[in-house]
Amino acid sequence: MVRTAYAKFAYAVQQGAIGKLALERNPGGGRPVPEEYAGKTGDQRLADAQVNFNLKDFVIGNVSDILNQKAVDLISPATSEKLTTNGETGANYSDLGLHTGWDSFEAQWTPASPLPAELQNVTIAELYQLQWQQKRPDTQWQRYASYTVTVSFRGQSRPYKALFLFGHDAQGNEVVEPEDGTTSAGALGLAMYLHLFPEAFVLTRLRTVPIVASWLNANQMPGPNCSTSGPNGDLCCDLVRMKCGPRSEDVAAGLAKPLPTQNPKE
């Protein structure tokens, strides 16, 4: 589950970049290229949106085993910058009466505030009371996964420690809480459950845009060789390579459907 969150985060950032390129080169009428991308090729923009995560040194156990440890030993504070997103970006797209879209993230490095001195020695138990019990008071945390992350984005790399908590709420539903001080924990939590299959890129005229077709071809994943992620028809993830993409069988099925045509009565 931890690997899936990071792999889907990285995919969502890529999908945000290809989505912008698709709209700019839309056969039905393209949007102007934003000034910030002037002079950059499509391939350069996709490379600029490449996030790489390396996860290792996993330790998994009961939350009770780590309650007396200092939180900063398991959740590294960001040093100078954090990898943040603008939250979920849902793009609605209509093509000749077919309404579809895609979800994505837009990532950027942003300045990080120094950790206040009074929090340097806070234990996991104290953080539990200060944050987690206030955020989800009806949740009983039971298991944890601690690990080391190295995130690389736009020429910068950050190695650090992070933590996932697992538990159940009062209704018995599973609850997962990422605690990552460098990569947006909120976006990681959201990425696990987003439906990220790029319907608009396989069902509409956007699939005829050369860079979109090339991106789809390069990023589709063979279903039998990777772990499923999310609902049926969503992404397929290779959690060893930390790479997600639309399942190749689903892409082929979408591309086999005829493109939408204008209703003569409209």
C-alpha positions in Angstrom: 0.0 0.0 0.0 2.9 2.4 0.8 4.6 1.7 -2.5 1.2 2.1 -4.4 0.7 5.6 -2.9 4.1 6.9 -4.0 3.9 5.2 -7.5 0.4 6.7 -8.1 1.6 10.1 -6.9 4.3 10.1 -9.5 1.9 8.9 -12.2 -0.6 11.6 -11.3 2.0 14.3 -11.8 2.9 13.0 -15.2 -0.8 12.9 -16.1 -1.1 16.5 -15.2 1.7 17.4 -17.6 0.3 15.3 -20.5 -3.1 16.7 -19.9 -2.0 20.3 -20.3 -0.2 19.3 -23.5 -3.3 17.5 -24.8 -5.5 20.6 -24.3 -3.0 22.9 -26.0 -2.9 20.6 -29.0 -6.5 19.7 -29.0 -7.8 18.9 -32.5 -11.0 20.6 -31.6 -9.3 23.9 -30.7 -6.1 24.2 -28.7 -5.5 26.4 -25.7 -2.6 28.9 -25.6 0.7 27.7 -24.3 1.3 29.3 -20.8 4.1 31.7 -20.7 6.0 29.6 -18.2 6.4 26.8 -20.9 7.5 29.1 -23.7 10.5 27.6 -25.5 10.1 24.2 -24.0 9.3 21.1 -26.1 6.6 18.7 -25.0 9.2 16.1 -24.1 11.1 18.6 -22.0 7.8 19.4 -20.1 7.1 15.7 -19.5 10.7 15.2 -18.2 10.2 18.2 -16.0 7.2 16.5 -14.4 9.0 13.2 -13.7 9.0 12.3 -10.0 11.1 9.4 -8.9 10.8 7.6 -5.5 13.1 5.0 -4.0 11.7 3.3 -0.9 13.8 1.0 1.3 14.6 -0.1 4.8 11.0 -1.0 5.7 10.1 -1.8 9.3 6.6 -3.0 10.0 5.1 -3.6 13.4 2.5 -2.6 16.0 2.0 1.1 16.8 2.5 0.4 20.5 6.1 -0.6 19.8 7.1 3.0 18.7 5.0 5.2 21.0 8.1 6.2 23.1 10.3 7.0 20.1 10.9 10.6 19.0 8.7 11.5 16.1 11.6 13.1 14.2 13.4 9.7 14.2 10.6 8.2 12.1 9.2 11.2 10.3 12.1 13.5 9.1 11.2 17.2 9.1 11.7 18.8 5.7 15.1 20.5 5.4 14.7 23.4 3.1 11.9 22.6 0.6 8.9 20.3 0.4 7.4 18.6 -2.6 3.8 19.9 -2.6 0.9 19.7 -4.9 -2.0 22.0 -5.7 -4.3 19.3 -4.5 -6.4 17.1 -6.8 -6.8 18.6 -10.3 -9.9 17.2 -11.9 -10.1 18.1 -15.6 -13.5 17.7 -17.2 -13.4 17.3 -21.0 -16.2 17.1 -23.6 -15.7 16.0 -27.1 -18.6 16.1 -29.5 -21.1 15.2 -26.8 -18.9 12.7 -25.0 -18.2 13.9 -21.4 -15.1 12.5 -19.7 -11.9 13.8 -18.1 -8.9 12.8 -15.9 -7.4 13.5 -12.5 -3.9 14.6 -11.8 -1.5 16.5 -9.6 0.8 19.5 -10.3 3.9 19.2 -8.1 6.4 21.9 -7.1 9.1 22.5 -4.6 8.0 25.0 -2.0 10.0 26.5 1.0 9.7 24.5 4.2 9.3 26.1 7.6 11.8 25.0 10.2 10.5 22.6 12.8 9.8 24.5 16.0 12.3 23.7 18.8 9.5 22.6 21.1 8.6 19.8 18.7 12.1 18.4 18.4 11.6 15.9 21.2 7.9 15.1 20.8 7.3 11.4 21.0 5.0 9.3 18.7 2.7 9.0 21.7 2.5 12.8 22.1 2.1 13.3 18.3 -0.7 10.7 18.5 -2.6 12.9 21.0 -1.7 16.2 19.4 -2.5 15.4 15.9 -3.9 12.0 15.0 -6.5 11.7 17.7 -7.8 15.2 16.9 -7.9 14.6 13.2 -9.6 11.2 13.5 -10.9 10.8 17.1 -12.8 7.6 16.3 -9.8 5.8 14.8 -7.8 3.1 16.6 -4.3 3.0 15.1 -2.8 -0.5 15.2 0.0 -1.1 12.7 2.8 1.1 11.2 5.2 0.9 8.3 8.5 2.9 8.7 10.8 3.3 5.7 13.4 5.5 4.0 12.5 7.6 1.0 14.6 9.3 -1.6 12.5 11.6 -3.8 14.0 13.1 -7.0 12.3 15.9 -8.9 13.6 18.7 -11.2 17.3 18.0 -10.5 16.9 17.8 -6.7 17.0 14.8 -4.4 15.9 14.5 -0.8 16.6 11.4 1.4 14.5 11.1 4.5 12.4 8.9 6.8 8.6 8.6 6.7 5.8 6.6 8.2 2.4 5.1 7.4 -0.2 4.3 10.1 -2.9 1.7 9.7 -6.0 1.3 11.7 -9.8 1.1 11.8 -12.5 3.6 12.6 -15.5 3.1 14.9 -17.4 1.5 12.0 -14.6 -1.0 11.3 -13.5 0.7 8.1 -9.8 0.6 7.3 -8.0 3.9 7.7 -4.6 4.8 6.4 -2.6 7.9 7.4 0.6 8.8 5.6 3.1 10.9 7.7 5.7 12.3 5.3 7.4 15.6 6.1 8.9 16.2 2.6 6.4 14.8 0.1 2.8 16.0 0.5 1.2 13.5 2.9 -2.3 14.7 1.9 -1.6 14.0 -1.8 -0.1 10.6 -1.0 -3.3 9.7 0.9 -5.4 10.9 -1.9 -3.4 9.1 -4.6 -4.2 5.7 -3.2 -7.9 6.1 -3.9 -8.0 8.4 -7.0 -9.4 6.8 -10.2 -6.5 7.8 -12.5 -7.3 5.9 -15.7 -7.0 8.5 -18.5 -10.4 8.0 -20.2 -10.2 11.2 -22.2 -6.9 10.1 -23.8 -8.3 6.9 -25.2 -11.9 7.7 -25.9 -11.8 11.2 -27.5 -10.0 13.0 -30.3 -7.2 13.7 -27.8 -5.9 10.3 -28.6 -5.0 11.5 -32.1 -2.6 14.1 -30.7 0.9 12.6 -31.4 2.5 13.3 -28.0 -0.6 11.9 -26.3 -0.5 8.7 -28.4 3.3 8.3 -27.7 2.8 8.9 -24.0 0.0 6.3 -23.8 2.1 3.8 -25.7 5.1 4.4 -23.4 3.2 4.3 -20.1 0.6 1.5 -20.6 1.3 -1.5 -18.4 0.8 -5.2 -19.2 -1.8 -6.4 -16.7 -0.5 -9.9 -15.9 2.9 -8.5 -14.8 1.9 -5.9 -12.2 -0.3 -5.3 -9.2 -3.7 -3.8 -9.7 -4.5 -0.4 -8.1 -7.9 0.9 -7.3 -11.2 0.0 -9.0 -11.4 -2.2 -12.0 -10.2 -0.4 -15.1 -8.0 2.0 -13.1 -4.1 1.8 -13.1 -1.8 -1.1 -13.0 1.4 -0.7 -11.0 4.8 -2.4 -11.0 5.7 -1.9 -7.4 9.3 -3.0 -7.8 10.0 -0.4 -10.5 7.6 2.0 -8.7 5.8 2.7 -12.0 2.1 2.9 -12.7 0.2 3.2 -15.9 -3.1 2.4 -17.6 -3.5 -1.4 -18.2 -2.6 -2.2 -21.8 -5.8 -4.3 -22.2 -7.9 -1.3 -21.1 -6.1 1.1 -23.4 -6.6 -1.3 -26.3 -10.3 -1.7 -25.6 -10.7 2.1 -25.4 -8.8 2.8 -28.6 -10.9 0.2 -30.4 -14.0 2.2 -29.8 -15.0 4.7 -32.5 -14.4 8.4 -31.9 -17.4 10.5 -31.0 -19.2 12.1 -33.8 -21.3 15.3 -33.8 -25.1 14.6 -33.3 -26.7 15.9 -36.5 -29.5 17.5 -34.4 -27.1 19.6 -32.5 
